[in-house]
Amino acid sequence: MSDNREVCVCARRLTDFEKIPQPFTTVAATPTSSKRKVGDTTKEDIEDNRKILKQMKKEARSSEFTLDD
């Protein structure tokens, strides 16, 4: 964790710089999220994306494109 630089880019002078570690946090899992199975959540997400894809295909088929686009 001790990245040192010899030249300050802003002041253009010789000096030693030390990297200051950034603070971090961890988030604990909520109890409500552990009640659902991963597979169920995945299936719901796939179905939601399938609906979005159908809608996007429908919009793309109904749009007219020109060479200028």
Chimera marker file (.cmm) of the C-alpha trace (Angstrom):
<marker_set name="trace">
<marker id="1" x="0.000" y="0.000" z="0.000" r="1" g="1" b="0" radius="0.5"/>
<marker id="2" x="2.919" y="2.344" z="-0.199" r="1" g="1" b="0" radius="0.5"/>
<marker id="3" x="2.903" y="3.665" z="-3.749" r="1" g="1" b="0" radius="0.5"/>
<marker id="4" x="5.470" y="6.424" z="-3.794" r="1" g="1" b="0" radius="0.5"/>
<marker id="5" x="5.932" y="9.062" z="-6.465" r="1" g="1" b="0" radius="0.5"/>
<marker id="6" x="8.999" y="11.121" z="-6.901" r="1" g="1" b="0" radius="0.5"/>
<marker id="7" x="7.543" y="13.998" z="-8.910" r="1" g="1" b="0" radius="0.5"/>
<marker id="8" x="4.335" y="15.877" z="-8.142" r="1" g="1" b="0" radius="0.5"/>
<marker id="9" x="2.428" y="16.209" z="-11.412" r="1" g="1" b="0" radius="0.5"/>
<marker id="10" x="0.586" y="19.370" z="-10.328" r="1" g="1" b="0" radius="0.5"/>
<marker id="11" x="3.379" y="21.259" z="-8.565" r="1" g="1" b="0" radius="0.5"/>
<marker id="12" x="6.210" y="19.737" z="-10.642" r="1" g="1" b="0" radius="0.5"/>
<marker id="13" x="8.510" y="19.377" z="-7.704" r="1" g="1" b="0" radius="0.5"/>
<marker id="14" x="10.350" y="16.472" z="-6.144" r="1" g="1" b="0" radius="0.5"/>
<marker id="15" x="8.756" y="15.029" z="-3.041" r="1" g="1" b="0" radius="0.5"/>
<marker id="16" x="7.460" y="11.753" z="-1.612" r="1" g="1" b="0" radius="0.5"/>
<marker id="17" x="3.797" y="10.902" z="-1.797" r="1" g="1" b="0" radius="0.5"/>
<marker id="18" x="2.004" y="8.065" z="-0.080" r="1" g="1" b="0" radius="0.5"/>
<marker id="19" x="-1.203" y="6.462" z="-1.233" r="1" g="1" b="0" radius="0.5"/>
<marker id="20" x="-3.992" y="6.906" z="1.305" r="1" g="1" b="0" radius="0.5"/>
<marker id="21" x="-6.211" y="3.814" z="1.489" r="1" g="1" b="0" radius="0.5"/>
<marker id="22" x="-9.855" y="4.468" z="0.684" r="1" g="1" b="0" radius="0.5"/>
<marker id="23" x="-12.489" y="3.462" z="3.240" r="1" g="1" b="0" radius="0.5"/>
<marker id="24" x="-14.762" y="0.585" z="2.310" r="1" g="1" b="0" radius="0.5"/>
<marker id="25" x="-17.956" y="-0.911" z="3.640" r="1" g="1" b="0" radius="0.5"/>
<marker id="26" x="-19.553" y="-4.295" z="3.468" r="1" g="1" b="0" radius="0.5"/>
<marker id="27" x="-23.260" y="-4.917" z="3.146" r="1" g="1" b="0" radius="0.5"/>
<marker id="28" x="-24.790" y="-7.827" z="5.010" r="1" g="1" b="0" radius="0.5"/>
<marker id="29" x="-27.444" y="-9.903" z="3.240" r="1" g="1" b="0" radius="0.5"/>
<marker id="30" x="-30.967" y="-8.925" z="4.143" r="1" g="1" b="0" radius="0.5"/>
<marker id="31" x="-33.145" y="-11.638" z="5.672" r="1" g="1" b="0" radius="0.5"/>
<marker id="32" x="-35.899" y="-11.122" z="3.085" r="1" g="1" b="0" radius="0.5"/>
<marker id="33" x="-33.582" y="-11.894" z="0.180" r="1" g="1" b="0" radius="0.5"/>
<marker id="34" x="-32.564" y="-15.259" z="1.631" r="1" g="1" b="0" radius="0.5"/>
<marker id="35" x="-36.177" y="-16.539" z="1.643" r="1" g="1" b="0" radius="0.5"/>
<marker id="36" x="-36.268" y="-16.778" z="-2.159" r="1" g="1" b="0" radius="0.5"/>
<marker id="37" x="-34.397" y="-19.403" z="-4.086" r="1" g="1" b="0" radius="0.5"/>
<marker id="38" x="-31.794" y="-18.302" z="-6.589" r="1" g="1" b="0" radius="0.5"/>
<marker id="39" x="-33.401" y="-20.367" z="-9.345" r="1" g="1" b="0" radius="0.5"/>
<marker id="40" x="-36.764" y="-18.662" z="-8.865" r="1" g="1" b="0" radius="0.5"/>
<marker id="41" x="-35.210" y="-15.216" z="-9.108" r="1" g="1" b="0" radius="0.5"/>
<marker id="42" x="-33.292" y="-16.247" z="-12.220" r="1" g="1" b="0" radius="0.5"/>
<marker id="43" x="-36.424" y="-17.609" z="-13.908" r="1" g="1" b="0" radius="0.5"/>
<marker id="44" x="-38.305" y="-14.371" z="-13.188" r="1" g="1" b="0" radius="0.5"/>
<marker id="45" x="-35.465" y="-12.285" z="-14.587" r="1" g="1" b="0" radius="0.5"/>
<marker id="46" x="-35.311" y="-14.419" z="-17.740" r="1" g="1" b="0" radius="0.5"/>
<marker id="47" x="-39.064" y="-14.030" z="-18.276" r="1" g="1" b="0" radius="0.5"/>
<marker id="48" x="-38.845" y="-10.255" z="-17.751" r="1" g="1" b="0" radius="0.5"/>
<marker id="49" x="-36.025" y="-9.996" z="-20.276" r="1" g="1" b="0" radius="0.5"/>
<marker id="50" x="-37.908" y="-12.212" z="-22.723" r="1" g="1" b="0" radius="0.5"/>
<marker id="51" x="-40.854" y="-9.769" z="-22.590" r="1" g="1" b="0" radius="0.5"/>
<marker id="52" x="-38.535" y="-6.819" z="-23.131" r="1" g="1" b="0" radius="0.5"/>
<marker id="53" x="-36.907" y="-8.565" z="-26.098" r="1" g="1" b="0" radius="0.5"/>
<marker id="54" x="-40.307" y="-9.289" z="-27.686" r="1" g="1" b="0" radius="0.5"/>
<marker id="55" x="-41.262" y="-5.637" z="-27.329" r="1" g="1" b="0" radius="0.5"/>
<marker id="56" x="-37.956" y="-4.475" z="-28.824" r="1" g="1" b="0" radius="0.5"/>
<marker id="57" x="-38.347" y="-6.857" z="-31.782" r="1" g="1" b="0" radius="0.5"/>
<marker id="58" x="-41.892" y="-5.605" z="-32.352" r="1" g="1" b="0" radius="0.5"/>
<marker id="59" x="-40.688" y="-1.989" z="-32.341" r="1" g="1" b="0" radius="0.5"/>
<marker id="60" x="-37.791" y="-2.793" z="-34.677" r="1" g="1" b="0" radius="0.5"/>
<marker id="61" x="-40.069" y="-4.532" z="-37.194" r="1" g="1" b="0" radius="0.5"/>
<marker id="62" x="-42.514" y="-1.619" z="-37.237" r="1" g="1" b="0" radius="0.5"/>
<marker id="63" x="-39.807" y="1.047" z="-37.698" r="1" g="1" b="0" radius="0.5"/>
<marker id="64" x="-38.634" y="2.239" z="-41.070" r="1" g="1" b="0" radius="0.5"/>
<marker id="65" x="-34.942" y="2.785" z="-41.547" r="1" g="1" b="0" radius="0.5"/>
<marker id="66" x="-33.276" y="4.861" z="-44.215" r="1" g="1" b="0" radius="0.5"/>
<marker id="67" x="-29.716" y="4.897" z="-45.439" r="1" g="1" b="0" radius="0.5"/>
<marker id="68" x="-29.128" y="8.154" z="-43.547" r="1" g="1" b="0" radius="0.5"/>
<marker id="69" x="-29.669" y="6.494" z="-40.138" r="1" g="1" b="0" radius="0.5"/>
<link id1="1" id2="2" r="1" g="1" b="0" radius="0.2"/>
<link id1="2" id2="3" r="1" g="1" b="0" radius="0.2"/>
<link id1="3" id2="4" r="1" g="1" b="0" radius="0.2"/>
<link id1="4" id2="5" r="1" g="1" b="0" radius="0.2"/>
<link id1="5" id2="6" r="1" g="1" b="0" radius="0.2"/>
<link id1="6" id2="7" r="1" g="1" b="0" radius="0.2"/>
<link id1="7" id2="8" r="1" g="1" b="0" radius="0.2"/>
<link id1="8" id2="9" r="1" g="1" b="0" radius="0.2"/>
<link id1="9" id2="10" r="1" g="1" b="0" radius="0.2"/>
<link id1="10" id2="11" r="1" g="1" b="0" radius="0.2"/>
<link id1="11" id2="12" r="1" g="1" b="0" radius="0.2"/>
<link id1="12" id2="13" r="1" g="1" b="0" radius="0.2"/>
<link id1="13" id2="14" r="1" g="1" b="0" radius="0.2"/>
<link id1="14" id2="15" r="1" g="1" b="0" radius="0.2"/>
<link id1="15" id2="16" r="1" g="1" b="0" radius="0.2"/>
<link id1="16" id2="17" r="1" g="1" b="0" radius="0.2"/>
<link id1="17" id2="18" r="1" g="1" b="0" radius="0.2"/>
<link id1="18" id2="19" r="1" g="1" b="0" radius="0.2"/>
<link id1="19" id2="20" r="1" g="1" b="0" radius="0.2"/>
<link id1="20" id2="21" r="1" g="1" b="0" radius="0.2"/>
<link id1="21" id2="22" r="1" g="1" b="0" radius="0.2"/>
<link id1="22" id2="23" r="1" g="1" b="0" radius="0.2"/>
<link id1="23" id2="24" r="1" g="1" b="0" radius="0.2"/>
<link id1="24" id2="25" r="1" g="1" b="0" radius="0.2"/>
<link id1="25" id2="26" r="1" g="1" b="0" radius="0.2"/>
<link id1="26" id2="27" r="1" g="1" b="0" radius="0.2"/>
<link id1="27" id2="28" r="1" g="1" b="0" radius="0.2"/>
<link id1="28" id2="29" r="1" g="1" b="0" radius="0.2"/>
<link id1="29" id2="30" r="1" g="1" b="0" radius="0.2"/>
<link id1="30" id2="31" r="1" g="1" b="0" radius="0.2"/>
<link id1="31" id2="32" r="1" g="1" b="0" radius="0.2"/>
<link id1="32" id2="33" r="1" g="1" b="0" radius="0.2"/>
<link id1="33" id2="34" r="1" g="1" b="0" radius="0.2"/>
<link id1="34" id2="35" r="1" g="1" b="0" radius="0.2"/>
<link id1="35" id2="36" r="1" g="1" b="0" radius="0.2"/>
<link id1="36" id2="37" r="1" g="1" b="0" radius="0.2"/>
<link id1="37" id2="38" r="1" g="1" b="0" radius="0.2"/>
<link id1="38" id2="39" r="1" g="1" b="0" radius="0.2"/>
<link id1="39" id2="40" r="1" g="1" b="0" radius="0.2"/>
<link id1="40" id2="41" r="1" g="1" b="0" radius="0.2"/>
<link id1="41" id2="42" r="1" g="1" b="0" radius="0.2"/>
<link id1="42" id2="43" r="1" g="1" b="0" radius="0.2"/>
<link id1="43" id2="44" r="1" g="1" b="0" radius="0.2"/>
<link id1="44" id2="45" r="1" g="1" b="0" radius="0.2"/>
<link id1="45" id2="46" r="1" g="1" b="0" radius="0.2"/>
<link id1="46" id2="47" r="1" g="1" b="0" radius="0.2"/>
<link id1="47" id2="48" r="1" g="1" b="0" radius="0.2"/>
<link id1="48" id2="49" r="1" g="1" b="0" radius="0.2"/>
<link id1="49" id2="50" r="1" g="1" b="0" radius="0.2"/>
<link id1="50" id2="51" r="1" g="1" b="0" radius="0.2"/>
<link id1="51" id2="52" r="1" g="1" b="0" radius="0.2"/>
<link id1="52" id2="53" r="1" g="1" b="0" radius="0.2"/>
<link id1="53" id2="54" r="1" g="1" b="0" radius="0.2"/>
<link id1="54" id2="55" r="1" g="1" b="0" radius="0.2"/>
<link id1="55" id2="56" r="1" g="1" b="0" radius="0.2"/>
<link id1="56" id2="57" r="1" g="1" b="0" radius="0.2"/>
<link id1="57" id2="58" r="1" g="1" b="0" radius="0.2"/>
<link id1="58" id2="59" r="1" g="1" b="0" radius="0.2"/>
<link id1="59" id2="60" r="1" g="1" b="0" radius="0.2"/>
<link id1="60" id2="61" r="1" g="1" b="0" radius="0.2"/>
<link id1="61" id2="62" r="1" g="1" b="0" radius="0.2"/>
<link id1="62" id2="63" r="1" g="1" b="0" radius="0.2"/>
<link id1="63" id2="64" r="1" g="1" b="0" radius="0.2"/>
<link id1="64" id2="65" r="1" g="1" b="0" radius="0.2"/>
<link id1="65" id2="66" r="1" g="1" b="0" radius="0.2"/>
<link id1="66" id2="67" r="1" g="1" b="0" radius="0.2"/>
<link id1="67" id2="68" r="1" g="1" b="0" radius="0.2"/>
<link id1="68" id2="69" r="1" g="1" b="0" radius="0.2"/>
</marker_set>
